């Protein structure tokens, strides 16, 4: 199925958001996930299904600064 990940179309095999994170080797604790403009709680990543045409954004937490 084709979804958009961070603005780029990708053909994926994942059925839920957590599967997508694992496929991309992203730790769930290090990212906030937005699905079709809605923030998804971490405890729902394993039960939130992906569908053809979905839009997923990964927002990474960055440290640093002064």
C-alpha positions, 0 to 999 in steps of 0.5 A: 500500500502507498502512504505518505511519510514525512511528505514523500510517498512510500510503498509499505507493508506495515499494517499498524503505526508501530510496524512502520516505526519498527520497519524504519528502525525508529524508537517510539520513545524518540518520536511523536507520530501524526496520522492524517493531521492527528497526534497519536498517543504512544499507547495506541501505536500498536492498534492504529491501523494504516490505510492506503493514502494515509499521511504520516509525519514523524516529529523527532525530539532534539536536545541541545541548545542553551 
